[in-house]
């Protein structure tokens, strides 16, 4: 990964942090985003010490704010003229319904609209840097179909239902993105890292937080497939797929519905102001 530029969201803990560590150890220049600059700087120094790679940077980004995402991407493009790997890693579970800075249901905004916007804002530099890769983290808990009649779950809110819905949206986005990137040298895949002992459940109440910590695998295990997708020559031409344990998995037919993906794309553009 020497000479490769990697941007990872939500990399101050958990799978994102271990993915950053693994790619830094392979020689990549790694830029992580954080909504807490002090914590981001601490993570940066820890990663530099553990990997002996000084090419690690941190950018402020609150993924619950479209303005912050735009600011982060603008800052990235000022500092760097290439991007070889974009890893949309950050994710949340909200126990109660709340809204983002833009007044949108927070799980949908953070888990799906944030990577949708960031990817679109950085797509030109990814194409310019080709061969390049986009890796979107999803979950085996993806569920059902897209609720076009109530994308923000203003009725019938359930933490895990809303989380699963956001992760289905990520898969559909990835499939259509891969179609639209054909011939550009940029691939797009999504990965289910499995349940890891991360901070994912921190906003979902004490029980969920404990559940993730007790029953989850070590984050370094969850990071193995994202690291593989970012670095391996085995997958350089594979695009539009869902990976588990470094393997393409065939999953529910709803995740292959490109008509739903196109409708979701058009709606999402309006949400984020593209």
C-alpha positions in Angstrom: 0.0 0.0 0.0 3.0 2.3 -0.3 2.0 5.5 -2.0 -1.7 4.8 -1.6 -4.0 7.4 0.0 -6.8 5.9 2.3 -9.6 7.8 3.9 -11.6 6.1 6.7 -14.6 7.4 8.6 -15.1 6.6 12.2 -11.6 5.3 12.8 -10.9 6.4 16.4 -12.2 3.1 17.8 -13.4 -0.4 16.9 -13.2 -1.8 13.4 -12.3 1.5 11.8 -9.3 2.0 14.1 -8.0 -1.5 13.4 -8.5 -1.1 9.7 -6.5 2.1 9.8 -3.8 0.3 11.8 -3.7 -2.6 9.4 -3.4 -0.4 6.3 -0.8 1.9 7.9 1.2 -1.2 8.7 1.1 -2.0 4.9 2.5 1.4 4.2 -0.5 3.4 3.2 -1.1 7.1 4.0 -4.1 6.9 6.2 -6.5 9.8 6.9 -9.1 9.3 9.6 -12.2 11.3 10.4 -13.4 12.2 13.9 -16.0 14.3 15.5 -13.7 14.8 18.5 -10.4 16.3 17.4 -8.6 15.6 20.7 -9.5 12.0 20.5 -8.6 11.9 16.8 -5.1 13.3 17.6 -4.7 10.8 20.3 -5.6 8.0 17.9 -3.2 9.4 15.3 -0.3 9.4 17.7 -1.2 5.9 18.9 -1.3 4.6 15.3 2.0 6.3 14.5 3.7 4.6 17.5 2.2 1.2 16.8 2.8 1.1 13.1 6.0 3.2 12.8 4.2 5.0 9.9 4.2 8.8 10.2 1.8 9.2 7.3 -1.3 9.4 9.3 -3.6 12.4 9.4 -6.9 13.3 11.1 -9.8 15.5 9.8 -12.8 16.8 11.7 -16.1 15.4 10.5 -19.5 15.2 12.2 -21.3 12.6 10.0 -24.7 13.8 11.4 -24.2 17.1 9.6 -24.1 17.6 5.8 -22.3 20.9 6.2 -19.6 19.2 8.3 -19.2 16.4 5.7 -18.9 19.0 2.9 -16.3 20.9 5.0 -14.3 17.7 5.6 -14.3 16.8 1.9 -13.2 20.3 1.0 -10.4 20.2 3.5 -9.3 16.8 2.2 -9.2 18.0 -1.4 -7.2 21.1 -0.3 -4.6 18.9 1.4 -4.5 15.9 -0.9 -4.7 15.4 -4.7 -5.3 11.7 -4.7 -7.5 9.1 -3.0 -7.1 5.4 -3.7 -9.4 3.9 -1.1 -12.5 5.4 0.6 -13.8 3.3 3.5 -17.2 4.4 4.8 -16.9 2.7 8.1 -18.7 4.8 10.7 -22.1 3.6 12.0 -24.4 4.0 14.9 -27.5 2.4 16.6 -29.9 4.8 18.2 -32.2 3.4 20.9 -34.6 6.3 20.7 -35.6 8.2 17.6 -33.6 11.4 17.3 -32.7 13.8 14.5 -29.4 14.8 12.9 -28.2 18.4 12.6 -30.2 18.6 9.4 -33.5 17.4 11.0 -33.3 13.9 9.5 -33.8 10.7 11.5 -30.2 10.2 12.8 -29.5 6.5 12.0 -30.6 6.9 8.4 -28.7 10.2 8.1 -25.4 8.9 9.7 -25.3 5.3 8.5 -26.5 5.9 4.9 -26.9 9.6 3.8 -23.4 10.5 5.2 -21.5 7.9 3.1 -23.8 8.6 0.2 -22.8 12.3 0.3 -19.2 11.8 1.1 -18.8 9.3 -1.7 -20.4 11.6 -4.2 -18.3 14.5 -3.1 -15.0 12.5 -3.5 -16.0 10.5 -6.6 -14.0 12.8 -9.0 -10.7 12.4 -7.1 -11.3 8.7 -6.8 -11.7 8.5 -10.6 -8.6 10.7 -11.1 -6.6 8.3 -8.8 -7.8 5.1 -10.4 -7.4 2.3 -9.9 -9.3 3.1 -6.7 -11.7 1.4 -4.3 -14.8 2.3 -2.3 -15.6 0.0 0.7 -18.9 0.5 2.5 -19.5 -1.3 5.8 -22.9 -2.9 6.1 -24.2 -5.6 8.4 -25.7 -9.1 8.4 -28.6 -7.4 10.2 -29.7 -5.6 7.0 -33.5 -6.2 6.6 -36.6 -6.1 4.5 -37.2 -3.6 1.8 -36.7 0.2 1.6 -39.5 2.1 3.4 -40.0 4.7 0.7 -43.3 5.8 2.4 -41.5 6.5 5.7 -37.7 6.6 5.2 -37.2 8.4 8.5 -39.5 6.0 10.5 -41.6 8.8 11.9 -44.0 6.0 12.7 -43.2 2.7 14.2 -39.6 3.4 15.2 -37.6 0.4 16.3 -33.8 0.7 16.9 -32.8 -2.5 15.2 -35.4 -2.2 12.4 -34.1 1.3 11.6 -30.5 0.1 11.8 -31.2 -2.9 9.5 -33.0 -0.6 7.0 -29.9 1.8 6.9 -27.6 -1.2 6.2 -29.9 -2.4 3.4 -29.7 1.0 1.9 -25.9 0.8 2.0 -26.0 -2.5 0.0 -28.3 -1.1 -2.6 -26.2 2.1 -2.9 -23.1 0.0 -3.4 -24.6 -2.2 -6.1 -25.8 0.8 -8.1 -22.6 2.7 -7.5 -20.6 -0.2 -8.9 -22.8 -0.1 -12.1 -22.3 3.6 -12.5 -18.5 3.3 -12.1 -18.0 0.6 -14.7 -15.1 1.6 -17.0 -13.7 4.2 -14.6 -11.2 2.0 -12.8 -13.0 2.5 -9.5 -14.7 -0.4 -7.7 -17.3 -0.4 -5.0 -18.0 -3.2 -2.6 -19.7 -3.6 0.8 -18.6 -5.8 3.7 -20.3 -7.3 6.7 -17.5 -7.4 9.3 -19.6 -9.5 11.7 -20.5 -8.4 15.2 -17.5 -6.9 17.0 -16.8 -5.6 20.5 -17.0 -2.0 19.4 -18.7 1.2 20.5 -21.5 0.7 18.0 -24.1 0.2 20.7 -23.0 3.3 22.8 -26.2 5.3 21.8 -28.5 2.3 22.0 -28.9 1.9 25.8 -26.8 0.1 28.4 -28.1 -3.4 27.4 -27.1 -3.1 23.7 -23.8 -1.5 24.7 -23.1 -4.5 27.0 -24.3 -7.0 24.4 -21.9 -5.7 21.7 -19.0 -5.7 24.2 -19.6 -9.2 25.6 -20.6 -11.1 22.5 -18.7 -9.3 19.8 -15.4 -10.5 18.3 -12.2 -8.5 18.7 -12.3 -5.5 16.3 -9.1 -6.6 14.7 -11.0 -9.7 13.5 -13.8 -7.5 12.1 -11.2 -5.4 10.3 -9.6 -8.3 8.4 -12.1 -8.1 5.4 -12.0 -4.3 5.0 -8.2 -4.5 5.0 -8.4 -7.3 2.4 -10.8 -5.4 0.2 -8.6 -2.3 0.4 -5.3 -3.9 -0.3 -5.5 -7.3 -2.1 -4.9 -7.8 -5.8 -7.4 -10.7 -5.6 -10.3 -8.2 -5.7 -9.0 -5.4 -7.9 -11.6 -6.1 -10.6 -14.5 -7.2 -8.4 -17.2 -4.6 -7.9 -20.8 -4.4 -6.6 -20.5 -7.4 -4.2 -21.3 -8.2 -0.6 -18.3 -9.7 1.3 -18.1 -11.7 4.5 -14.8 -13.3 5.7 -13.0 -12.2 2.5 -15.6 -14.1 0.4 -18.4 -12.9 -1.9 -21.8 -13.9 -0.5 -25.1 -14.3 -2.4 -27.7 -12.7 -0.1 -31.4 -11.8 -0.2 -32.9 -10.9 -3.5 -34.0 -7.5 -2.2 -30.4 -6.4 -2.1 -30.1 -6.8 -5.9 -33.1 -4.6 -6.7 -31.5 -1.9 -8.9 -34.9 -0.2 -9.5 -35.2 0.4 -5.8 -31.6 1.4 -5.7 -32.2 4.1 -8.4 -35.2 5.4 -6.6 -33.3 5.5 -3.3 -30.4 7.3 -5.1 -32.8 10.0 -6.5 -34.4 10.5 -3.1 -31.1 10.7 -1.3 -29.8 13.4 -3.7 -32.7 15.6 -2.6 -32.0 14.8 1.1 -28.3 15.8 0.9 -28.7 18.7 -1.6 -26.8 17.3 -4.6 
